[in-house]
Amino acid sequence: MTEVGWEERWEPVCHVAQLKEGRLIERLIKSTLILLAWYDEGPWAGSGLCPHQFARLSEGWIQSDRLHCARHQASFCMRSGDPDDRWQINGIKLYRTRINDEIVEVNLDDPA
């Protein structure tokens, strides 16, 4: 529920064509490292650092609906952010996204 007088803040992060190329893109927004990808027919955004040893997830890959960390091969569900069962670590935070005039925007104030 949204409070009266509270306005959602959407941050522009990249052109939609950049994500459709299949690359993982990272952006620093308000001192938060965000990872962006094109997933399931739309833009996806989540934490840019692995919670295990803070490796950059942009160096990883997406396979079978999972984001894989290149450092230790931990993987996270792209829909929930949950880690795979082999790891006793926190999941990654996911963020709401939208496309506005071909620009992908992320909302850090209201996670997905």
C-alpha positions as CSV (number, residue, x, y, z in Angstrom):
1,M,0.0,0.0,0.0
2,T,1.3,3.4,-0.9
3,E,1.2,6.2,1.6
4,V,-0.5,9.5,0.7
5,G,2.1,12.0,-0.6
6,W,4.7,9.3,-1.3
7,E,5.8,9.1,-4.9
8,E,7.6,6.1,-6.4
9,R,11.1,6.9,-7.6
10,W,12.1,5.2,-10.8
11,E,15.8,5.4,-11.8
12,P,16.7,5.2,-15.5
13,V,19.5,2.6,-16.0
14,C,20.0,1.7,-19.6
15,H,18.4,1.5,-23.1
16,V,16.2,-1.6,-23.6
17,A,18.3,-2.6,-26.6
18,Q,21.4,-3.1,-24.4
19,L,19.6,-5.8,-22.4
20,K,18.1,-7.5,-25.4
21,E,21.7,-8.1,-26.6
22,G,21.9,-10.7,-23.9
23,R,24.5,-9.1,-21.7
24,L,24.5,-8.8,-17.9
25,I,24.8,-5.1,-17.1
26,E,25.7,-3.6,-13.8
27,R,24.9,-0.1,-12.6
28,L,25.6,1.8,-9.4
29,I,22.4,3.6,-8.2
30,K,22.4,5.4,-4.9
31,S,25.4,3.5,-3.8
32,T,23.7,0.2,-4.5
33,L,25.2,-2.1,-7.2
34,I,22.4,-3.4,-9.4
35,L,22.5,-6.2,-12.0
36,L,20.3,-6.0,-15.1
37,A,19.4,-8.6,-17.6
38,W,16.7,-9.4,-20.2
39,Y,14.8,-12.3,-18.7
40,D,11.4,-13.9,-19.4
41,E,10.5,-11.3,-22.1
42,G,11.3,-8.3,-20.0
43,P,13.9,-6.4,-18.0
44,W,15.1,-8.0,-14.7
45,A,17.0,-6.3,-11.9
46,G,18.6,-7.7,-8.8
47,S,21.5,-7.3,-6.4
48,G,24.8,-7.0,-8.2
49,L,26.9,-8.7,-5.5
50,C,26.8,-12.3,-4.4
51,P,26.0,-12.5,-0.7
52,H,28.6,-15.2,-0.1
53,Q,31.9,-13.2,-0.7
54,F,30.5,-10.2,-2.5
55,A,31.7,-11.3,-6.0
56,R,30.3,-9.3,-8.9
57,L,27.3,-11.2,-10.4
58,S,27.9,-9.4,-13.7
59,E,30.8,-11.9,-14.2
60,G,28.4,-14.8,-13.9
61,W,25.8,-16.2,-16.3
62,I,22.1,-17.1,-16.6
63,Q,21.1,-20.7,-17.2
64,S,17.8,-22.6,-16.6
65,D,16.1,-19.7,-14.8
66,R,19.1,-19.3,-12.4
67,L,21.8,-16.6,-12.1
68,H,25.1,-18.2,-11.4
69,C,28.0,-16.6,-9.5
70,A,31.3,-17.1,-11.4
71,R,33.4,-17.2,-8.2
72,H,31.9,-20.2,-6.4
73,Q,29.0,-21.3,-8.7
74,A,26.3,-20.5,-6.2
75,S,23.1,-19.8,-8.1
76,F,20.0,-17.8,-7.4
77,C,16.4,-18.2,-8.7
78,M,15.7,-15.4,-11.1
79,R,12.1,-15.2,-9.9
80,S,12.6,-15.2,-6.1
81,G,16.3,-14.4,-5.6
82,D,16.6,-17.6,-3.4
83,P,20.0,-19.4,-3.4
84,D,20.2,-23.0,-4.5
85,D,19.9,-25.7,-1.8
86,R,23.7,-26.3,-1.5
87,W,24.4,-22.8,0.0
88,Q,23.5,-21.5,3.4
89,I,23.5,-17.9,2.4
90,N,21.0,-15.1,1.9
91,G,19.3,-14.7,-1.4
92,I,19.7,-11.7,-3.6
93,K,17.3,-8.8,-3.5
94,L,15.1,-8.3,-6.6
95,Y,13.8,-4.9,-7.8
96,R,10.8,-3.9,-9.9
97,T,11.5,-2.7,-13.4
98,R,9.6,-1.0,-16.2
99,I,10.3,0.3,-19.6
100,N,9.6,4.0,-20.3
101,D,10.2,5.3,-23.8
102,E,12.8,2.5,-24.5
103,I,14.6,3.2,-21.3
104,V,14.7,0.6,-18.5
105,E,14.0,2.0,-15.1
106,V,14.4,0.4,-11.7
107,N,12.6,1.1,-8.5
108,L,15.0,0.7,-5.5
109,D,12.5,2.0,-3.0
110,D,9.9,-0.8,-3.5
111,P,11.7,-4.2,-4.1
112,A,9.9,-6.9,-6.2
